[in-house]
Amino acid sequence: MKELQEAVSVKVNPDAPQREVRFQVLSHEKTLLMPTPRLRSGFILLDSTVPRDRLRLASSIRGAFILGKRIPLEKLPKIDLVVVGSVAVAQDGARIGKGEGYSEMEYAILRELGLVRESTPIITTVHDSQIVQSVPLEEHDISVDYIVTPTRVIETKPNRNRPTGVIWNRVNAEMIERMPVLRELRERLGTTRSSAQV
């Protein structure tokens, strides 16, 4: 895909179905930004310093922790392409993840920091059987621009804007506790929230 060829830095979620995508990103000597599972430890960066004979290991979650480096928010790179997993996706780009909202939160954090824009392409990789007629969307949901399956690439035409950042009134103390990166972001931005004073 042109978007992958032209990208310098690519954010790919840590789930097992996207391991091959992570491997391809590293194989093409691009910078890979991988959120840690459930954002518990923020983000891990892998780049050209990873030895070529260890790229397969680096593409795994365990290997990313070994060969990559946890990177603070102020050192995160600008992202040229976002890859997310989906349980189901419609041809208009609406998608459903696993229901926990981590892909949306990862995107929101990067958008809040100005590291992704409305125009930054978002891709999902799924099997053909995961393409459905329609998917309901909530205000925090992100749509994808491309659906990549083993047999085809579908360019979608999302008909709504993506969230411009974290929807702070939906963030509670438990989320801050589970994802310390949110506390780091809030402190960096000086954000005040009425829903959870922690």
Summary of the structure (lengths in Angstrom):
residues: 198
radius of gyration: 16.3
end to end distance: 43.7
largest distance: 49.6
contacts: 596
relative contact order: 0.15
helix: 35%
strand: 19%
